[in-house]
Structure formats: structure tokens, C-alpha cells
Amino acid sequence: MALYAELHRHLGGSVVPRVLWRYLQRNATELAQKFADYPDFEDFYTRPRNTLDEYLELHTLVESVQTEVALPYFVYRLMRGAYVFENLAYLELRYTPYLRTPEHLPQSERINRMDTIVDVVGKASQLNEYPIVTSQILCMHTRLPYEVNKAIVDLAVRHREYVCAVDIAGGDNHYGERMEEFVELYAYARSLGLNTTGHVYETKEGCHPELLPYLMRIGHGIQIPLQKPELLKQVAEAGQCLEICPTTYLKTGTLEDIAELKVVFDRCFEAGVDIAICTDNAGLHNVRLPFEYENLLTHDVIDFHQLRACQDAAFRHAFAWPHNQRPESLLTGLLKSDLANLDLREEVSV
């Protein structure tokens, strides 16, 4: 049983189409009426978009149903799928807690409710039957005001038992006019001892060198080897790891063909820059982590030696993984115990 680490997966994008559709049907939502037949919903949910902005609108759809009450439902199914179908030993889930609070409440009340959201996600992801080491990355967001984003950083500090880092989401093409503000927030996070990653250098419009000094990992970062290869030496010296999510770039129209990633991997390996292969939104793509590996291999983007190097890099750069342990040694006891006690008659519906 191979064991993998996943460093870049969004809670909203982790919901596989069938699970989301059944939830919408059971709760008689407006979308359930629009998509009475599952194939129509799957096509709508998983088809490629023309731009990153259009693609990110799907997150808004899922955020609206991932309420405090519903989150355990989604997290349980996410963890079950990650363990059974992906052989994950380690998973970092990222999301914006503010966007899981009731929209009708005033901002101050929604900020207060974020503690509960982090607690609910944290408890729901601790499952003895699916022993995955998991932690949360809390995302600031380009749609949110400074006060809320700063509150998200403070929230991460208060919940270190569940939270391993902070991030910024909302499309790196929208940082522009607020760059000074985001630099300040990242500097603040680092001053508090928080780990940091960030969506940057994903798109041609999202190349923001101002943020690089504050990031311990780089979310996506494909435009560095593609457009700014002169930065690779700096990235290598800083020990930063790129979180590459191959299917995302095809779904967002950022790349036209997966073969374009060969330049990314070749230049990074040559420069000594680590890469962790990730899914980003495994449910939204209907592509789980092992298939990201397979797609890269079958399209000759990487070879098996490079694949293993990327898999090792994922564990090495994992914020909450015990780095003196290999996944096999740490989880052997848990796996044996789990397999011995697993009731194969358990309810398996989504």
C-alpha cells in the first residue's frame, strides 16, 4: 500500500460531484431543481472553464452549502475517499472559514463564528477508521476586507492544534492594488511564527515577487519556470517548494496541454527546486492524486525517478508531518489495527 502526502487541496473543491449532487437533492436546494439528473450536474461541475475567475465561481457554489451543520457530512466523505481511494497518509485542507459562516450576520459576528468552523472541521477530520494525519490551512481572500483577513491570521494562531499555516485565495490576478496590504498580513503571520503558503505565479497576471520573501511554499508557481526562470535560483536557496496541481491548469485555461508542464518540471529539477504534486480540487476535477501522478507519467512530463522525488518532497515540506518519520513506519500499527477491526458491512453510500 503506497502512502502519499497531499499539500494543496481546497475543502470546497474536494467534494466529488456525486456527493455534492446527492446532498443538494436531499436538501431540496435550488440547484437540485436545476439539475434533476446527475449526468447534467457532473458535466456542469467538472467541465473546463475559460478563465481562472470563471473557474473560481464554482467554489462559491460549494461554500454556500458547507455550513457549520453540513461540514461534518462533507469532511467525513472527503476523508473516507482520501484514505480508501488515494492512500493518503497526510492531508492539508485549505479553505476560508469566514465564507462558511452565515451571510446574513454582521461582519463582527461572522468573525466570531470562525472559531467554531475551525473546530468543526478539525474534529470531523480526526477519524480512527481512516487514520490520515491532517491539518488545516486557513485562507485569507481577495474578496474580504483587511479586518477579516487579519482576523483569519489571528484565528490560525489560536487554533494551532488544528491549523498548520495561512494562505491567500481568490485568484492571484486580483492582488494588484492591495499588494501592500497582503505583504503586511504575511509579515504579520510570519512574526507570529505561522507557516505560510500562497497562491502566486499561477497565472501570467499573478506574478508578484513582493510576496515571495514571506512564503515558505508557493501555491502553484508554474509561471516562475515558464516566465521568470531567473527566479529559480532564489526559490531554491530559500528552500521553497512549488505546489503543482496539473489538472487545474487545464480546467482554468491557464495551459492548453499537460505536456506544457514538462518545462516546469525540467527547469525546477535542474535548478534544485522541490515540487509537490497536488490535486487542488480533486472533487471538482474528478481526478484524485494517484491519477495526477499517472497522467504526468503517461504524457512523459516526468519519469518514475522524478515522481518519487516529488512524492518525497511532499512529505519533506508538509507543515504538520513528523519529519523524522517515514509514512510507512508511522502508520503501520494504525493500518494493521484498522484492517483487523474494519466492518466491511458498514454503510458505504455517499
URUR-V330838 format. One record per residue. RES is the residue in one letter. PHI is phi in degrees with one decimal (NA if undefined). OMEGA is omega in degrees with one decimal (none if undefined). BURIAL is I if it has 9 or more other C-alpha atoms within 8 Angstrom, else O. Layout:
[[RES;PHI;OMEGA;BURIAL] [RES;PHI;OMEGA;BURIAL]]
This chain:
[[M;NA;176.2;O] [A;-72.0;-179.1;O] [L;-124.4;-172.6;I] [Y;-123.0;174.3;I] [A;-116.6;179.0;I] [E;-117.2;-173.4;I] [L;-102.5;-175.1;I] [H;-138.7;176.7;I] [R;-141.1;179.7;I] [H;-87.8;179.3;I] [L;-59.4;179.8;I] [G;-65.7;-177.7;I] [G;-80.7;-179.6;I] [S;-85.3;-176.0;I] [V;-78.4;180.0;I] [V;-67.4;-173.4;I] [P;-54.5;-176.8;I] [R;-64.7;179.3;I] [V;-63.0;-179.4;I] [L;-64.5;-179.0;I] [W;-61.1;179.7;I] [R;-65.6;176.4;I] [Y;-63.5;179.7;O] [L;-62.5;179.5;I] [Q;-67.4;-177.7;I] [R;-66.6;-178.0;O] [N;-105.0;172.4;O] [A;49.8;-179.3;O] [T;-80.6;177.6;O] [E;-62.1;178.1;O] [L;-65.5;178.2;O] [A;-62.4;177.8;I] [Q;-70.6;-179.6;I] [K;-70.8;-178.6;O] [F;-119.9;-179.2;I] [A;-71.1;-179.4;I] [D;-105.5;-176.1;O] [Y;-59.3;-178.7;I] [P;-56.2;177.9;O] [D;-65.8;179.4;I] [F;-67.4;-179.6;I] [E;-60.4;178.7;I] [D;-63.0;179.0;O] [F;-63.1;-171.5;O] [Y;-75.7;-170.3;I] [T;-108.7;-175.7;I] [R;-69.2;178.4;O] [P;-61.7;175.1;I] [R;-108.9;-177.4;I] [N;-81.2;-176.6;I] [T;-140.6;176.1;I] [L;-62.9;-179.9;I] [D;-61.0;178.7;O] [E;-63.5;179.1;I] [Y;-63.5;-176.5;I] [L;-69.1;176.5;I] [E;-61.7;178.5;O] [L;-66.1;176.1;I] [H;-63.3;178.7;I] [T;-60.4;178.5;O] [L;-59.6;-176.1;O] [V;-73.0;179.6;I] [E;-56.7;-177.0;I] [S;-67.1;-179.8;I] [V;-104.2;179.4;O] [Q;-85.0;179.9;I] [T;-81.7;177.7;I] [E;-53.4;-178.4;I] [V;-72.5;-173.8;O] [A;-84.9;-174.1;I] [L;-55.6;178.6;I] [P;-58.2;177.2;I] [Y;-58.4;-176.7;O] [F;-73.1;-177.1;I] [V;-66.4;179.2;I] [Y;-58.8;-178.5;I] [R;-68.1;175.5;I] [L;-63.0;-178.5;I] [M;-65.5;178.9;I] [R;-60.7;179.4;I] [G;-64.3;-179.5;I] [A;-64.5;-179.1;I] [Y;-79.9;-173.5;I] [V;-74.7;-172.1;O] [F;-101.7;-175.3;O] [E;-117.8;-179.9;I] [N;57.1;179.3;I] [L;-77.6;170.9;I] [A;-96.2;-174.3;I] [Y;-144.5;-177.8;I] [L;-145.3;170.6;I] [E;-105.2;179.1;I] [L;-101.2;179.6;I] [R;-118.0;-179.0;I] [Y;-170.7;177.0;I] [T;-104.0;-174.6;I] [P;-61.7;-179.2;I] [Y;-58.7;-177.0;I] [L;-79.4;173.2;I] [R;-104.7;178.0;I] [T;-98.8;-176.0;I] [P;-60.1;-175.6;O] [E;-67.4;-175.7;O] [H;-78.4;-177.6;O] [L;-80.1;174.4;O] [P;-66.0;-174.9;O] [Q;-55.4;-177.6;O] [S;-61.7;179.7;O] [E;-71.5;177.9;O] [R;-64.9;176.1;I] [I;-61.2;178.7;I] [N;-63.9;-177.8;O] [R;-73.3;-177.0;I] [M;-63.3;178.1;I] [D;-57.8;-180.0;I] [T;-65.4;179.7;O] [I;-60.7;179.2;I] [V;-61.4;179.5;I] [D;-64.7;-179.7;I] [V;-63.5;179.1;I] [V;-63.9;-179.5;I] [G;-61.6;-179.4;I] [K;-69.5;-178.2;O] [A;-67.5;-177.3;I] [S;-90.2;178.5;I] [Q;-93.8;-173.2;I] [L;-123.3;179.1;O] [N;-62.8;-177.1;O] [E;-72.9;177.7;O] [Y;-128.4;-169.3;I] [P;-76.7;175.7;I] [I;-105.6;171.5;I] [V;-71.1;-174.3;O] [T;-135.0;176.6;I] [S;-151.4;-176.7;I] [Q;-109.3;167.8;I] [I;-114.3;-178.7;I] [L;-91.1;-175.2;I] [C;-100.0;160.4;I] [M;-67.1;-174.0;I] [H;-148.0;-179.3;I] [T;-66.9;179.9;I] [R;-84.9;-173.6;O] [L;-103.3;179.0;O] [P;-71.9;-177.9;O] [Y;-53.3;-176.2;O] [E;-59.0;179.8;O] [V;-71.6;179.9;I] [N;-62.7;176.5;I] [K;-65.6;177.5;I] [A;-63.6;177.5;I] [I;-68.0;175.9;I] [V;-63.0;178.9;I] [D;-63.0;177.9;O] [L;-61.8;179.0;I] [A;-60.1;178.9;I] [V;-66.0;-177.3;I] [R;-71.3;-173.4;O] [H;-123.7;-179.6;I] [R;-64.1;177.7;O] [E;-68.0;-179.9;O] [Y;-116.4;-169.8;I] [V;-111.9;-178.3;I] [C;-110.9;-175.9;I] [A;-170.1;171.6;I] [V;-122.3;-174.8;I] [D;-144.4;170.0;I] [I;-132.4;-177.9;I] [A;-124.7;177.4;I] [G;109.3;178.5;I] [G;96.0;-176.6;I] [D;-69.7;176.0;I] [N;-81.5;-178.9;O] [H;-114.0;-176.9;I] [Y;-75.5;-176.9;I] [G;-7.2;-172.2;O] [E;-66.3;-178.3;O] [R;-103.6;-174.2;O] [M;-57.4;-179.9;I] [E;-58.5;179.1;O] [E;-65.5;-179.0;O] [F;-69.8;174.6;I] [V;-61.1;178.9;I] [E;-61.1;-178.7;O] [L;-67.5;177.8;I] [Y;-68.6;176.8;I] [A;-62.3;177.3;I] [Y;-62.4;179.6;O] [A;-61.9;180.0;I] [R;-66.1;179.5;I] [S;-66.1;178.6;O] [L;-91.5;178.0;O] [G;82.2;179.9;O] [L;-83.7;169.7;I] [N;-73.1;-176.9;I] [T;-137.8;166.6;I] [T;-139.9;-177.6;I] [G;-166.6;174.6;I] [H;-70.6;-177.7;I] [V;-157.4;-177.2;I] [Y;56.7;173.6;I] [E;-82.8;179.9;I] [T;-111.3;178.4;I] [K;-64.5;178.6;O] [E;-85.4;-174.7;O] [G;-107.3;179.7;I] [C;-88.6;-174.1;I] [H;-124.8;-178.4;O] [P;-63.0;-179.6;O] [E;-60.5;-176.7;O] [L;-85.4;-172.1;I] [L;-54.6;-178.2;O] [P;-63.3;-175.3;O] [Y;-101.5;-175.6;I] [L;-103.6;174.7;I] [M;-88.9;170.7;I] [R;-133.0;-177.6;I] [I;-117.9;178.5;I] [G;-70.5;-175.9;I] [H;78.4;176.9;I] [G;75.0;-173.7;I] [I;-66.5;-179.0;I] [Q;-74.5;175.6;I] [I;-66.6;177.3;I] [P;-69.1;-178.1;I] [L;-78.5;-172.8;I] [Q;-113.1;-175.4;O] [K;-129.3;-175.4;I] [P;-61.0;178.2;I] [E;-65.0;179.5;O] [L;-83.8;-174.5;I] [L;-60.8;178.6;I] [K;-61.5;177.8;O] [Q;-62.7;-179.9;O] [V;-64.1;179.7;I] [A;-64.9;-179.7;I] [E;-64.8;179.0;O] [A;-80.3;-179.7;O] [G;69.7;-179.7;I] [Q;-82.9;-179.8;I] [C;-110.8;174.6;I] [L;-86.2;176.5;I] [E;-97.9;-174.3;I] [I;-90.9;-177.2;I] [C;-122.4;-166.8;I] [P;-56.2;-174.6;I] [T;-65.0;-179.2;I] [T;-54.5;-172.6;I] [Y;-69.4;174.7;I] [L;-80.8;-178.5;I] [K;-73.1;-176.6;I] [T;-98.8;-177.6;I] [G;78.0;179.1;I] [T;-68.4;174.6;I] [L;-124.8;179.2;I] [E;-94.1;-175.3;O] [D;-146.3;-178.9;O] [I;-62.8;180.0;I] [A;-61.6;178.9;O] [E;-64.7;179.8;I] [L;-75.6;-180.0;I] [K;-59.9;176.9;I] [V;-60.6;179.7;I] [V;-60.2;-178.0;I] [F;-67.3;-177.8;I] [D;-61.1;-178.1;O] [R;-68.6;178.8;I] [C;-69.2;178.0;I] [F;-63.3;179.8;I] [E;-63.8;-177.4;O] [A;-88.8;-178.8;I] [G;79.0;178.4;O] [V;-95.9;179.7;I] [D;-72.7;174.7;I] [I;-128.6;169.1;I] [A;-108.8;178.5;I] [I;-83.9;-173.4;I] [C;-135.1;-179.6;I] [T;-102.6;-175.7;I] [D;72.4;-178.0;I] [N;-139.0;-172.4;I] [A;-60.2;-179.8;I] [G;-72.7;-180.0;I] [L;-61.0;-179.4;I] [H;-90.8;-170.3;I] [N;59.5;179.4;I] [V;-133.0;179.7;I] [R;-87.3;-170.6;I] [L;-55.7;179.6;I] [P;-58.6;-179.9;O] [F;-79.8;170.2;O] [E;-62.7;177.3;I] [Y;-58.9;-175.6;I] [E;-62.2;-179.5;O] [N;-62.0;178.9;O] [L;-64.7;-180.0;I] [L;-70.0;-175.1;I] [T;-70.9;176.2;O] [H;-95.6;176.1;O] [D;58.7;174.2;I] [V;-75.7;177.6;I] [I;-136.4;172.3;I] [D;-108.2;-175.7;O] [F;-66.4;177.7;O] [H;-64.1;178.4;O] [Q;-67.5;177.0;O] [L;-59.3;-179.6;I] [R;-63.0;177.9;O] [A;-62.0;178.9;O] [C;-69.0;178.2;I] [Q;-64.3;177.4;I] [D;-66.4;179.1;O] [A;-61.7;179.7;I] [A;-60.7;177.7;I] [F;-69.5;-177.6;I] [R;-64.7;-177.7;O] [H;-100.1;178.7;O] [A;-66.0;-173.5;I] [F;-69.9;-173.4;O] [A;-117.6;178.5;O] [W;-86.2;175.8;O] [P;-69.7;-166.1;O] [H;-71.5;175.8;O] [N;-89.3;-176.6;O] [Q;-121.1;167.4;O] [R;-88.5;-177.2;O] [P;-60.1;-178.1;O] [E;-63.6;-176.8;O] [S;-71.7;-176.4;O] [L;-72.0;-171.3;O] [L;-104.3;-176.8;I] [T;-56.1;-179.5;O] [G;-63.0;179.4;O] [L;-62.7;-178.0;O] [L;-65.2;179.4;I] [K;-61.9;178.8;O] [S;-63.2;-178.3;O] [D;-64.4;-178.4;I] [L;-66.3;180.0;O] [A;-69.4;-174.4;O] [N;-101.7;-175.2;O] [L;-68.1;175.9;O] [D;-91.4;-175.7;O] [L;-71.7;177.3;O] [R;-91.1;-176.1;O] [E;-60.5;179.7;O] [E;-62.9;-173.7;O] [V;-117.7;-179.3;O] [S;-70.7;178.5;O] [V;-83.4;none;O]]
